Amino acid sequence: MPKNKLNNATQTELLTILHARFIKNERRHKDMDWKKVQARLEAHPEKLWSLHEMEHSGGEPDVIAYDKKTDTYLFVDCSAESPTGRRSVCYDREGLESRKEHPPKHNAIDMAKEMGITLLTEEQYRFLQSIHPVDQKTSSWLLTPANIRKEGGAIFGDYRYKQVFIYHNGAQSYYAARGFRGAVSV
């Protein structure tokens, strides 16, 4: 079985989980039809594999948007807190390699790439937060603009005091309560 393809049993199990989540969280995807979403997913098994990686690492992916221009559905990690299987990572490889002492095992950018997903942008993160608050006890690295990254920083977000906050940190930093949320378009 190729690395980025699920066997039939795993695919069926994942689609069952995604369908149940779709029904349970209708507010996230008003006016979307599960049959169309499922057909799109079945036509792109590599995206199902990425969603499985998101699910397996604690992300609880769900569809939150449909782009009519590109005819794509956007799935993001909707877990209440930053996915447990993706915490204690610095922002990127450069940040990881710059740590002289106690480096983490991985970094968010490379991990996302291995999963076939991207980190949420600030815009996507704010949109997710408008649907329902997430990261009330944790925080999540966000895709950082090049000008900030060039200066050695990276951005992350969380939700405190009924407010979305976007902060900065050195890209080499990592914390047990900070991970990253991913997105995949299909």
Phi and psi restraints in degrees (value plus and minus 20) as a CYANA .aco file:
   2 PRO   PHI     -79.5   -39.5
   2 PRO   PSI     133.2   173.2
   3 LYS   PHI     -76.4   -36.4
   3 LYS   PSI     -61.1   -21.1
   4 ASN   PHI    -123.6   -83.6
   4 ASN   PSI      16.2    56.2
   5 LYS   PHI    -156.0  -116.0
   5 LYS   PSI     114.3   154.3
   6 LEU   PHI    -108.9   -68.9
   6 LEU   PSI     129.2   169.2
   7 ASN   PHI     -92.8   -52.8
   7 ASN   PSI     146.6   186.6
   8 ASN   PHI     -79.6   -39.6
   8 ASN   PSI     -61.5   -21.5
   9 ALA   PHI     -85.2   -45.2
   9 ALA   PSI     -63.7   -23.7
  10 THR   PHI     -87.1   -47.1
  10 THR   PSI     -59.4   -19.4
  11 GLN   PHI     -82.0   -42.0
  11 GLN   PSI     -65.7   -25.7
  12 THR   PHI     -81.6   -41.6
  12 THR   PSI     -63.9   -23.9
  13 GLU   PHI     -82.1   -42.1
  13 GLU   PSI     -64.4   -24.4
  14 LEU   PHI     -84.3   -44.3
  14 LEU   PSI     -64.3   -24.3
  15 LEU   PHI     -81.6   -41.6
  15 LEU   PSI     -55.4   -15.4
  16 THR   PHI     -84.7   -44.7
  16 THR   PSI     -64.2   -24.2
  17 ILE   PHI     -82.6   -42.6
  17 ILE   PSI     -67.5   -27.5
  18 LEU   PHI     -83.6   -43.6
  18 LEU   PSI     -59.4   -19.4
  19 HIS   PHI     -85.0   -45.0
  19 HIS   PSI     -65.2   -25.2
  20 ALA   PHI     -80.9   -40.9
  20 ALA   PSI     -61.5   -21.5
  21 ARG   PHI     -86.2   -46.2
  21 ARG   PSI     -58.2   -18.2
  22 PHE   PHI     -80.0   -40.0
  22 PHE   PSI     -66.7   -26.7
  23 ILE   PHI     -86.1   -46.1
  23 ILE   PSI     -64.7   -24.7
  24 LYS   PHI     -85.3   -45.3
  24 LYS   PSI     -48.6    -8.6
  25 ASN   PHI    -141.0  -101.0
  25 ASN   PSI      33.2    73.2
  26 GLU   PHI     -75.8   -35.8
  26 GLU   PSI     -51.4   -11.4
  27 ARG   PHI     -81.6   -41.6
  27 ARG   PSI     -42.1    -2.1
  28 ARG   PHI     -95.6   -55.6
  28 ARG   PSI     -42.1    -2.1
  29 HIS   PHI    -166.4  -126.4
  29 HIS   PSI      36.1    76.1
  30 LYS   PHI     -77.9   -37.9
  30 LYS   PSI     124.2   164.2
  31 ASP   PHI      45.7    85.7
  31 ASP   PSI      -1.4    38.6
  32 MET   PHI    -125.9   -85.9
  32 MET   PSI     127.0   167.0
  33 ASP   PHI    -127.3   -87.3
  33 ASP   PSI      99.2   139.2
  34 TRP   PHI     -76.5   -36.5
  34 TRP   PSI     -58.0   -18.0
  35 LYS   PHI     -80.2   -40.2
  35 LYS   PSI     -58.1   -18.1
  36 LYS   PHI     -90.0   -50.0
  36 LYS   PSI     -60.3   -20.3
  37 VAL   PHI     -83.1   -43.1
  37 VAL   PSI     -67.1   -27.1
  38 GLN   PHI     -82.4   -42.4
  38 GLN   PSI     -62.4   -22.4
  39 ALA   PHI     -79.9   -39.9
  39 ALA   PSI     -60.9   -20.9
  40 ARG   PHI     -84.4   -44.4
  40 ARG   PSI     -63.1   -23.1
  41 LEU   PHI     -83.0   -43.0
  41 LEU   PSI     -64.4   -24.4
  42 GLU   PHI     -85.0   -45.0
  42 GLU   PSI     -47.3    -7.3
  43 ALA   PHI     -98.6   -58.6
  43 ALA   PSI     -31.9     8.1
  44 HIS   PHI    -151.5  -111.5
  44 HIS   PSI      55.5    95.5
  45 PRO   PHI     -79.9   -39.9
  45 PRO   PSI     -47.0    -7.0
  46 GLU   PHI     -86.9   -46.9
  46 GLU   PSI     -49.0    -9.0
  47 LYS   PHI     -94.4   -54.4
  47 LYS   PSI     -56.1   -16.1
  48 LEU   PHI     -81.6   -41.6
  48 LEU   PSI     -60.0   -20.0
  49 TRP   PHI     -80.6   -40.6
  49 TRP   PSI     -64.9   -24.9
  50 SER   PHI     -82.6   -42.6
  50 SER   PSI     -61.8   -21.8
  51 LEU   PHI     -83.4   -43.4
  51 LEU   PSI     -56.0   -16.0
  52 HIS   PHI     -83.6   -43.6
  52 HIS   PSI     -61.9   -21.9
  53 GLU   PHI     -82.3   -42.3
  53 GLU   PSI     -59.6   -19.6
  54 MET   PHI     -84.0   -44.0
  54 MET   PSI     -66.0   -26.0
  55 GLU   PHI     -83.4   -43.4
  55 GLU   PSI     -66.9   -26.9
  56 HIS   PHI     -81.0   -41.0
  56 HIS   PSI     -50.6   -10.6
  57 SER   PHI    -114.8   -74.8
  57 SER   PSI      -9.7    30.3
  58 GLY   PHI      73.7   113.7
  58 GLY   PSI      -5.6    34.4
  59 GLY   PHI    -101.3   -61.3
  59 GLY   PSI     -40.7    -0.7
  60 GLU   PHI      29.2    69.2
  60 GLU   PSI      40.8    80.8
  61 PRO   PHI     -84.9   -44.9
  61 PRO   PSI     126.1   166.1
  62 ASP   PHI    -170.9  -130.9
  62 ASP   PSI     135.5   175.5
  63 VAL   PHI    -100.9   -60.9
  63 VAL   PSI     111.3   151.3
  64 ILE   PHI    -144.1  -104.1
  64 ILE   PSI     -28.8    11.2
  65 ALA   PHI    -175.6  -135.6
  65 ALA   PSI     133.6   173.6
  66 TYR   PHI    -148.6  -108.6
  66 TYR   PSI     106.9   146.9
  67 ASP   PHI    -121.4   -81.4
  67 ASP   PSI      89.3   129.3
  68 LYS   PHI     -83.8   -43.8
  68 LYS   PSI     -56.8   -16.8
  69 LYS   PHI     -80.4   -40.4
  69 LYS   PSI     -66.1   -26.1
  70 THR   PHI    -118.5   -78.5
  70 THR   PSI     -24.6    15.4
  71 ASP   PHI      34.8    74.8
  71 ASP   PSI      29.1    69.1
  72 THR   PHI    -150.0  -110.0
  72 THR   PSI     129.5   169.5
  73 TYR   PHI    -119.6   -79.6
  73 TYR   PSI     122.2   162.2
  74 LEU   PHI    -128.8   -88.8
  74 LEU   PSI      99.0   139.0
  75 PHE   PHI    -122.2   -82.2
  75 PHE   PSI     117.3   157.3
  76 VAL   PHI    -156.5  -116.5
  76 VAL   PSI     144.0   184.0
  77 ASP   PHI     -91.0   -51.0
  77 ASP   PSI     100.0   140.0
  78 CYS   PHI    -129.8   -89.8
  78 CYS   PSI      -8.8    31.2
  79 SER   PHI     -77.9   -37.9
  79 SER   PSI     129.3   169.3
  80 ALA   PHI     -78.8   -38.8
  80 ALA   PSI     -58.0   -18.0
  81 GLU   PHI    -141.6  -101.6
  81 GLU   PSI     145.0   185.0
  82 SER   PHI     -72.2   -32.2
  82 SER   PSI     114.8   154.8
  83 PRO   PHI     -70.7   -30.7
  83 PRO   PSI     108.2   148.2
  84 THR   PHI     -81.1   -41.1
  84 THR   PSI     -53.2   -13.2
  85 GLY   PHI    -100.9   -60.9
  85 GLY   PSI     -14.7    25.3
  86 ARG   PHI    -152.2  -112.2
  86 ARG   PSI      10.1    50.1
  87 ARG   PHI    -122.0   -82.0
  87 ARG   PSI     152.2   192.2
  88 SER   PHI      39.7    79.7
  88 SER   PSI      23.1    63.1
  89 VAL   PHI    -144.8  -104.8
  89 VAL   PSI     123.8   163.8
  90 CYS   PHI    -100.9   -60.9
  90 CYS   PSI    -198.5  -158.5
  91 TYR   PHI     -91.8   -51.8
  91 TYR   PSI     -74.3   -34.3
  92 ASP   PHI    -165.0  -125.0
  92 ASP   PSI     158.9   198.9
  93 ARG   PHI     -80.4   -40.4
  93 ARG   PSI     -62.5   -22.5
  94 GLU   PHI     -79.5   -39.5
  94 GLU   PSI     -63.8   -23.8
  95 GLY   PHI     -82.4   -42.4
  95 GLY   PSI     -62.4   -22.4
  96 LEU   PHI     -81.5   -41.5
  96 LEU   PSI     -67.2   -27.2
  97 GLU   PHI     -89.7   -49.7
  97 GLU   PSI     -40.9    -0.9
  98 SER   PHI    -100.7   -60.7
  98 SER   PSI     -32.2     7.8
  99 ARG   PHI     -95.3   -55.3
  99 ARG   PSI     103.6   143.6
 100 LYS   PHI    -107.0   -67.0
 100 LYS   PSI     -54.5   -14.5
 101 GLU   PHI    -145.2  -105.2
 101 GLU   PSI     124.0   164.0
 102 HIS   PHI      31.2    71.2
 102 HIS   PSI      34.5    74.5
 103 PRO   PHI     -89.6   -49.6
 103 PRO   PSI     127.9   167.9
 104 PRO   PHI     -91.2   -51.2
 104 PRO   PSI     150.8   190.8
 105 LYS   PHI     -96.9   -56.9
 105 LYS   PSI     -42.6    -2.6
 106 HIS   PHI    -173.5  -133.5
 106 HIS   PSI     159.4   199.4
 107 ASN   PHI    -155.4  -115.4
 107 ASN   PSI     135.0   175.0
 108 ALA   PHI     -83.9   -43.9
 108 ALA   PSI     -65.3   -25.3
 109 ILE   PHI     -82.4   -42.4
 109 ILE   PSI     -69.1   -29.1
 110 ASP   PHI     -86.6   -46.6
 110 ASP   PSI     -58.9   -18.9
 111 MET   PHI     -82.8   -42.8
 111 MET   PSI     -64.3   -24.3
 112 ALA   PHI     -81.5   -41.5
 112 ALA   PSI     -63.9   -23.9
 113 LYS   PHI     -80.7   -40.7
 113 LYS   PSI     -62.7   -22.7
 114 GLU   PHI     -81.6   -41.6
 114 GLU   PSI     -50.0   -10.0
 115 MET   PHI    -106.8   -66.8
 115 MET   PSI     -29.5    10.5
 116 GLY   PHI      57.6    97.6
 116 GLY   PSI       8.0    48.0
 117 ILE   PHI    -147.8  -107.8
 117 ILE   PSI     155.1   195.1
 118 THR   PHI    -143.8  -103.8
 118 THR   PSI     136.7   176.7
 119 LEU   PHI     -86.8   -46.8
 119 LEU   PSI     131.0   171.0
 120 LEU   PHI     -85.5   -45.5
 120 LEU   PSI     122.4   162.4
 121 THR   PHI     -98.8   -58.8
 121 THR   PSI     147.3   187.3
 122 GLU   PHI     -79.5   -39.5
 122 GLU   PSI     -60.6   -20.6
 123 GLU   PHI     -82.3   -42.3
 123 GLU   PSI     -66.4   -26.4
 124 GLN   PHI     -83.3   -43.3
 124 GLN   PSI     -59.5   -19.5
 125 TYR   PHI     -83.6   -43.6
 125 TYR   PSI     -65.4   -25.4
 126 ARG   PHI     -84.4   -44.4
 126 ARG   PSI     -56.9   -16.9
 127 PHE   PHI     -84.2   -44.2
 127 PHE   PSI     -65.9   -25.9
 128 LEU   PHI     -78.4   -38.4
 128 LEU   PSI     -64.4   -24.4
 129 GLN   PHI     -83.2   -43.2
 129 GLN   PSI     -49.6    -9.6
 130 SER   PHI     -91.4   -51.4
 130 SER   PSI     -43.7    -3.7
 131 ILE   PHI     -98.6   -58.6
 131 ILE   PSI     -68.8   -28.8
 132 HIS   PHI    -183.9  -143.9
 132 HIS   PSI     120.5   160.5
 133 PRO   PHI     -82.6   -42.6
 133 PRO   PSI     116.9   156.9
 134 VAL   PHI    -152.5  -112.5
 134 VAL   PSI     146.7   186.7
 135 ASP   PHI      38.8    78.8
 135 ASP   PSI      28.6    68.6
 136 GLN   PHI    -103.6   -63.6
 136 GLN   PSI     -33.6     6.4
 137 LYS   PHI    -146.5  -106.5
 137 LYS   PSI     -33.9     6.1
 138 THR   PHI    -141.2  -101.2
 138 THR   PSI    -193.6  -153.6
 139 SER   PHI    -163.7  -123.7
 139 SER   PSI     143.4   183.4
 140 SER   PHI    -154.3  -114.3
 140 SER   PSI     110.0   150.0
 141 TRP   PHI     -78.8   -38.8
 141 TRP   PSI     124.0   164.0
 142 LEU   PHI    -141.3  -101.3
 142 LEU   PSI     135.7   175.7
 143 LEU   PHI     -78.4   -38.4
 143 LEU   PSI     101.0   141.0
 144 THR   PHI    -116.3   -76.3
 144 THR   PSI     113.2   153.2
 145 PRO   PHI     -78.2   -38.2
 145 PRO   PSI     124.9   164.9
 146 ALA   PHI     -77.2   -37.2
 146 ALA   PSI     -57.4   -17.4
 147 ASN   PHI     -86.2   -46.2
 147 ASN   PSI     -53.5   -13.5
 148 ILE   PHI     -93.8   -53.8
 148 ILE   PSI     -64.2   -24.2
 149 ARG   PHI     -83.5   -43.5
 149 ARG   PSI     -55.9   -15.9
 150 LYS   PHI     -80.0   -40.0
 150 LYS   PSI     -50.3   -10.3
 151 GLU   PHI    -106.9   -66.9
 151 GLU   PSI     -18.6    21.4
 152 GLY   PHI      80.1   120.1
 152 GLY   PSI     -21.6    18.4
 153 GLY   PHI    -121.6   -81.6
 153 GLY   PSI     153.0   193.0
 154 ALA   PHI    -171.3  -131.3
 154 ALA   PSI     135.1   175.1
 155 ILE   PHI    -127.2   -87.2
 155 ILE   PSI     133.9   173.9
 156 PHE   PHI    -166.1  -126.1
 156 PHE   PSI     142.8   182.8
 157 GLY   PHI    -151.8  -111.8
 157 GLY   PSI     141.0   181.0
 158 ASP   PHI    -177.8  -137.8
 158 ASP   PSI    -199.8  -159.8
 159 TYR   PHI    -148.8  -108.8
 159 TYR   PSI      94.8   134.8
 160 ARG   PHI    -159.0  -119.0
 160 ARG   PSI     128.2   168.2
 161 TYR   PHI      34.0    74.0
 161 TYR   PSI      17.8    57.8
 162 LYS   PHI      39.7    79.7
 162 LYS   PSI      15.3    55.3
 163 GLN   PHI    -164.5  -124.5
 163 GLN   PSI     120.4   160.4
 164 VAL   PHI    -104.2   -64.2
 164 VAL   PSI     109.8   149.8
 165 PHE   PHI    -137.2   -97.2
 165 PHE   PSI     116.6   156.6
 166 ILE   PHI    -136.2   -96.2
 166 ILE   PSI     104.5   144.5
 167 TYR   PHI    -142.5  -102.5
 167 TYR   PSI    -196.9  -156.9
 168 HIS   PHI    -152.9  -112.9
 168 HIS   PSI     137.6   177.6
 169 ASN   PHI    -174.0  -134.0
 169 ASN   PSI     145.0   185.0
 170 GLY   PHI     -85.0   -45.0
 170 GLY   PSI     120.0   160.0
 171 ALA   PHI     -82.9   -42.9
 171 ALA   PSI     -38.8     1.2
 172 GLN   PHI    -103.8   -63.8
 172 GLN   PSI     -29.6    10.4
 173 SER   PHI     -95.6   -55.6
 173 SER   PSI     134.6   174.6
 174 TYR   PHI    -174.5  -134.5
 174 TYR   PSI     130.9   170.9
 175 TYR   PHI    -162.3  -122.3
 175 TYR   PSI     132.8   172.8
 176 ALA   PHI     -82.9   -42.9
 176 ALA   PSI     -46.2    -6.2
 177 ALA   PHI    -119.9   -79.9
 177 ALA   PSI     -10.2    29.8
 178 ARG   PHI    -138.6   -98.6
 178 ARG   PSI     107.7   147.7
 179 GLY   PHI    -151.3  -111.3
 179 GLY   PSI    -161.0  -121.0
 180 PHE   PHI    -171.8  -131.8
 180 PHE   PSI     130.9   170.9
 181 ARG   PHI    -125.2   -85.2
 181 ARG   PSI     123.7   163.7
 182 GLY   PHI    -136.4   -96.4
 182 GLY   PSI     146.5   186.5
 183 ALA   PHI    -155.9  -115.9
 183 ALA   PSI     128.0   168.0
 184 VAL   PHI    -163.5  -123.5
 184 VAL   PSI     112.8   152.8
 185 SER   PHI    -122.4   -82.4
 185 SER   PSI     119.9   159.9
